[in-house]
Amino acid sequence: MALKIRLSRAGSKKRPVYRVVVADSRSPRDGRYIEKVGLYNPLLQKDNKDRVQLNLELIKEWISKGAKPTDKVARFLGEAGVIPMPAQGNNPKKAKPKKKAQERLAAAEEAKNQSASESPAEESPIEETPAEEAPAAEAKTDEAPTEESPTEETPAEEAPAAEAKTDEAPTEEAPAEEAPAEEEKKD
């Protein structure tokens, strides 16, 4: 018979309290136990002395008989000085993404690599001619107010002022833009 010093859940729904018990390792978590040796209340503050209550004499006796504490109980006993403090486990596999998440990441990386292989060819002409872009950007800012129709988006009070601005700009530019189109039609 393998003995364990472990936690057994008690308390009501959403208000857990755990008994620290000595039990056969084959018995259920909340099932039959041999002896109750302490109490653990996780709802109390960590610095509260009533959070973990252990009967250290009984625990030492059971350890001498061969009972092995579980990880959580071993941490309590290490803090109490009964056994040496257990090393904190580092499980790097736990933090790794699972199978489906790895597949999604792989698909995203492939898509990124494909777009990266296509984008340098597209980006290289843009990077080579930054001086040519600057005047075009300025021209776009001059034309931007003429292309927008603020009458639809602005309230009724602001609409006449916005219409006046849009009416002035197209009259200057419209004949210049339409003239080449008419010449092409004549040919």
N, C-alpha and C positions, 0 to 999 in steps of 0.2 A: 504494500500500500504506500503510494507516494503522497506525502503530506505537503500542502501548500498553505502559506499564510497569505490570504488574499482579501479583496473587498467583496462584500455581498450587499447588494442594493436593498435598501428599505426606504421608508418614507412614502409620501403620497405623490400623485401625478405632478410633474414639473417641480417638485420640491424634494430632490434626492438627498438621502442620508445613507452613508455606507457604514456597515459594520466591518471591522477588521476581524476576520475569523480564521481559525485553523480548520481545514477541511481536506477530505480526500480529493485528489486532483481529478478524479473521474466523476465526482458529483456536480450537479448543475450550479451555476453561479449563485443563484438565490436559494438553492436547495439546502439539503441537510449539511450541517457542519458539526465539528466536534466540540469546539469551544470558542466563545467570543472573547477576543483579547484587546479590542479597542473600538473606536468610533471615529468616523471622518465626515465632516459636514462641509462640502465644497461651497455652500452659499455664504459662509462667513468670510470675513476679510482674512487675507493671508497672515497678517500680523496678530490676529486674534488667537489667544491661547487655547480656546475651546474648539478650534477648527479640527485639530488632530489630537485625540485622546488615546494614549496607548498604555497598556499594562505591561511595562517593560520586563518585569520579573517573569511573567508567564511567557512572553515572547522569547526571552533568552532560554527558558526551559524547553520550549518547543523546537527552537533552532538546534539545541544540543541533542534532541531526539531525531533530528534529520529533516525538519520542516524547512522548505525553501520559500522565501518571500517572492512575490511577484515584483515586477519592475516598480510599480507605483508604491507598494508597501516598502520595498527596499529603499526607495528615496526617503520615505518617512523615517525609517529606521536609521538611515545614514545621517539625517538631520538630528536625530535624537542621540546619536553616538553609539548605538548598539552594534552596528556593523560598519565597516568602512564605507565611505560615500561611494555609491556606484558611479561609474563613468556615464556621462550623458551620451546616449546613442546618437550617432549621426547616420542617417539613412539617406544617402544621396539619390537612391532610386525612387524614393517617395516623392521627391520634388520634380522628377522628370514627367513630361507629358505622356499620357497614355497613347494607345495605338491609333485611335481615330484623330487625336490632336496632332500626332506626328505626321499622319497622312495629310492633314490640312496644311501643316507647316511646309511639308515637302511640295505640295501643289502650289502654294503661295510663292515659294522660292523659285520654282520652275517658271512661273508666270513672270516673276520679277526679272529672272535671267533672260527670258525671251524678250521682254520689253527693253531691257538694258542693251541687248545686242542690236535691236532695231533703232533705239533712240540715239546712239552716238552718231549715226549717219545723218539723222535729222537735226541734231543739235549742233553739229560742227559748223554748218554754214551760218547759223545764228551767232555762234561765238566768234567767228572770224570777222563779222561786219557789225560791230556795235555802233560805229559812227553813223552808219546808214540808217539804223533804227531810230536814233534820237530825233532827226527831223520828221520822220514818219509819225513818231509818237506825238510830236508837237502838232502836227497837222491833224491828227486824229482828235486831239483835245479841242482844236478850233472847230472841227466839224461836229463834235459830239452833241453840243446843244442844239444844232440844227436838225439832227436826225431824231432826237427824242420828241415825244409828244406830251409835254407836261400838262396839257389841258385835261387829259384823262385822269391823271394821278393827283393833280392839285385841287384844292377846294375852289369854290366858285369865286371867292374874293380875290384869289391870287391868279386866276385864269387869265384876265385881260392883260396883266403885265407880262405873263409868260407868252401869250400869243403875240404880243408886240415884238418880243425878242425873236421869236421863231419866224415872224413874217419878214423882218428886216434881213436876216442872214440868207434865206433861200433866194430872195429876189436878186441879190448880188451874184450868187453862185449858179443859180439855175440856168440862165442863158448860156453861160460858158460851158456848162456840162452838156446841154442839149445841142449846141451848135455842131460839135463833131459828129454826133449821132445822125443829124439831119444830112450832113455832107456825105456820110457813108451811104445813106439810103439813095441819094441822087446818083451816085456812081454806079 
